[in-house]
Amino acid sequence: MKLHFAKVNPTENMTVFIRNQLPRSCYIEIANKIMAYGNVYAEQVGFIEKAQDGECVRLQMMGGEFCANATRALAALLAYEDHKSVIKKDRKMNIPIEVSGMEKIIYCHVEETNDPIEFISSIDMPLHKNIKNLDIEIDGQNYHMQLVEFPGIVHVVLKNEKIKDKTNFFLKVKEKLKDLEYEALGMIFYDEANTFIEPLIYVKETESLVFERGCGSGTAALGVALSYEHQNDMNLKVNQPGGVLEISTIWKNNTIEKIYLKGRVKIVAEGIVYISRNF
C-alpha cells in the first residue's frame, strides 16, 4: 500500500504526517510500522484529516492523544505549503487546526526564517485541567512529583532525582497510577541546574514508550509546575535532547491564565511510504 507522507522536525521530536484519508481503525497498525527503524522511522505519527470547518485541517494523532509539538509541526507544514487555512500578515501567519484530544480549535503562529524549510512555530497551549502533588514510594524510597493534566495527555514532573533506570522507574510510577484516565502519559525528568528535561512518553492506544528528543506538552507541564511552585509567571528556555523550546506562563489571581510554547520546526522529507498491507 502506498501512503503519501511528510516528515517534520519540531525540536527533533520527529513526526510523520500521513496525508491519505483512511479509516481510523488502521491508524495504530500504520503508525507502528512507520515508526519502525526499517521504515520512515519517527517518534510519532499523525494523520491529516478533513476538519468540520472546511477551511482548516484536523490532526488526528496515532493514539487519539494531544501533541503540542505535532500541532506546531503541522502548522509549519501548512505554512510551507501555503494552505488555504493560513492567515497571512507580513512574514507572520496564524493557522487554526483541529486536534485530537481537544474540543476547541488550536491556533498556531508561524514565522518565516531565512531558511525556506525552517519556521518558528508557536502555539497557544490549552490550559491544564488539573495539577496536584504526588508522593509515591518506589523501591522503599519516597519521591515527590507534580502531576499536570492537559486535555489528551497527562505528565508527571520529577525534579532533581538521579534515576539510573528511567524506563523501569516510569513503569513503576505508571502502575501506581493505573486508575488514572489518559490517552498518553509522560514522565518529565527535570534537571533544574541545567534547565534540562528528558521526556519519556507512553501512548496507551499504540502501547508505545519513547524517550522523545523534544516534548512540547512536557515543556508546558514543567512551566505549569514551576508557576505553581513560585506563584508567578514563568519564562524559560528549556533544554532537551533535541534542542530548546521556550515556555511562557501568565500567572494571575492565583492561577495560570495563559501558556505559550515556541520553537523551531524544519520540514525534513516528503514522498511515498510503502506499507505491507491492503486496507
N, C-alpha and C positions, 0 to 999 in steps of 0.2 A: 504494500500500500504506500502511495506517495502522499506526503504531507508537506505543505508549504510552511516554512518557519522563519523566524528571525531570532538571533541570539544577541542579547544585550547585556552590558556590563555596568550595573549600579554598585560601585564600591566592591567589585569582584564577587558580588552575590549573583553569580552567573545564572541568567534567566533565559529560558527558551519560550517564545510565544508561538503557538500554533494558530494558523490563520483559517484552516478549514472549519466549516460548520459541521460538527459531529455530535452524535448523541452523548450526553454526559456519562452514560453508563460505561463508556470506553475510556474515559479520561484517565483513570487510575492506571490501567494497563499501559496506555500510551506514555504517560508521564514516567513510569518506572523504566520503560525501555529507553526513552530518550535520555534520562539522567545517567544511564549506564556508561561506564568508561568506553565500551566498544561502540557507542553510538555518538550522538552530538555532545553529550557529557555536560551536565549543568547541576546546579544545586536545587533548582525548582523549575516547574513548568506551569505556564498559564495559557489559557485558551481564549482567543479573541472572539467574542460573540456579538450578535446584533443586540443593541440595547432597546429598552422600551421606548426611550427617546430616540427617534430616528437619526438625530444629528450626531450623537456621541456613540461610543462603543462600550461594551461590557467586558470586563476582565474576570474570568472565572478561573480561580486557581485550582490546582490539581486536586486538592482535598477540600475545596469549598471554604478555605481559610481566607483571612485578610492579610495581605502582604504590602507593606508600605514601599519597600524597595521595588517590587514588581510594578506597583502602580506608578511610581516615579519613572521607572524604565519604560513603561508603555507610553507615558506622556511624551517622553523624549523621542520615542519611535514615531509617534503620531506627528510630532513637530517636524521631524526629519522628512516625513512623507508628505507634509503639508496637507494633512487630513482635513476634511470639511468641518470637523468639530473644533478646530484650532481657532481661537480668537486672538488675532494679532494686534500688537501695539508696539511699533518700532521693532526693536530686536527682542522684545519680550512677548510671551504667549501665555494665555490662560486656556486650560484644557479640562473639560469636565469628563469624568469617567465613572461608569457604574462598576462596582467592585464586589466580588463575593465577600460574604461576611458582614456587609454593610447595607443598611436600609436606605441611606441617603447617598446622593451623588458626591463623589470626592473631587475637589478642584486642585489641579496641579498648576504650577507656574514654572515655565521653562524659558531659559535664556540661551541665546546662541553664544558660542565661543569662537575663537579664531580657527578652530578645527571644525570642519563641516559635519563630522560624525560624532562630535562630543558636545554635550549640553550640560548646563547647570539646571537641575530639576528639583523643585521644592514642592512640598505637599502640606496642606493644612490638615494635620492629623486629626482623626476623630478623637474626642475626649475619652479618657479612660472611664470605664463603668464602675470600677472599684479599685481600692488599694487597701491592703492590710498587712500587718506584720505577721510573720510566721516564725515560730521557734520549733525546729524539727531536730529530733535526735537521730543521728546516723552513726552506727557502729560505736555507740556509747558516748559520742560527743555531740553537744548541742550547737546548732547553727542558727544564727539569726538572719532572716531574709525578708524581703518585701515582695509580695505578690501583687502584680499590676495587671488588671484585666481590661483588655480592649475588646471591642466587638470583633469576633473572629479569631482572636489569639490571646493567650494568657502568658505572661512572662514572670519568672521568679528571678529576682535580682539578688546576687550574693556578693558581698563586698569583702575584699582583702583576705580571702581564705585561700591557702595554698593546698589545692586538691590535686593529688597525684593522678588518680584515675577519674577524670571528669565524667566519662561516659557511664561508668559504674555508679558514680555518685548521683548523676541525673536519674538513672533508672530507679535508684532507691527513693529519691525525692518523688518521682512520678508515682511510685507505688504508694507512698504516704498520701498522695493527692488523688487517689483512684476514684474518689467520689466527686471530684471536680468536673464540671462540664466544660468542654472546649473542643474546638476544631484543631487547634495547634497549641503546643506547649513549648515555651522556650526557657532555657536556663542561661542567664546572663552573668558570667563570671567577670567581676569588675575589679580591676587593679587601680585603686584610687590614686596612687602615687604617680602613675603614668597616664592617667585618664584613658585607660585601655580596657576594652571589653573583648571577651571571647564568647560568641553566641553559639549555643547548641540548641537546635530546633527539631522538635518532633511533630510530624503531621499525622494525625490519627488515621485518616482515611487511607493513606498510602503506606502507613507504618514506616515512614522514612525518618531517619535520625541523622542529622547532618551538622557538622561544625561549619557554620556559614562564615565566609570570608568577611561579610558585612551584613548587618541586620538593621533595617530601618525601624521597625516596631520595637525591637530590643533596645535601640538607642533612645527611642521615645520613652520606653519604660524606665530606663535609667534616669532620664530627665525628670519624669514624674516622681520617682522615688526620692531623688535629691531635692526637688522642690518642696516636697512634704517634710523632708528631714530638716531643711533650713528655713522653711516657711517663707520662701522668697522666689523671685524669678530665677531662672537658670539660663545661661548662655554658654554652651560648651562645644568645643571641637573634640569629638570622641574618636580616639584612635581604635582601629580594629585591624585584623589581619589584612584586609583588602584595601585599607586606606582610611580616610577620615569622613565622618558625617557630622554635620552641625545640627545641634538641637537647641531650641529655644522654648521656654515656657513663660507664660504670663500668670503671675500669682496675684490674686485679688480676692478680698473678702474671705480669706482662709480657704481658698480653693484655687484650682488651676482653671483659667478661663480660655487659654489658647495654647496649642502645641504646634510647633512649626519645625519641619525637618527639611534639611537641604544637603545636596551633594551632587557630585558629578556623575554623568551617565554617558557611556560610549556605545555606539552601535558597532557590533563585532562582525556579524555574518548574516546573510540571508540566503535562502535556497530551498532545496527539497531534501527531506529526510525520508528514509525508507523504513517502514515498519512491517515486520513479517507476520501480518495478519490481515484478513479482509473483514471489515466491519459491515 
